[in-house]
Amino acid sequence: MKINGSYPGNIGKLYQSYQTQTEKSNKKPEVNIPEQDNLQLSEQAKKIHELIKETNDLPEIREEKIAKLKEQIKNNTYDISPAKVAAKMLSSEYK
């Protein structure tokens, strides 16, 4: 069997064009990496942040006051002023 023509040259060209295409497709596009974000707080915002941290550190229940009231109730020395209770009830009613 006899093959005419220059097939090996064409195969080489096809292989070479295939290689260049795959190299182009394998290249990752250049990505411009932006600079890091920067945050600057005003002095007022810094102060607010500090106050929030301080209040988060405080206990939710004022244990000293509760202990004092429990002791007064236990010793029957807790004095309830009826006038103050009535005033508070009326002030909250008319708000």
Protein Blocks (a to p, Z undefined) as FASTA:
>chain_A
ZZedjfklmmmmmmmmmmmmmmmmmpccdddddddddddddfklmmmmmmmmmmmmpcfb
dfklmmmmmmmmmnopaccdfklmmmmmmmmmmZZ
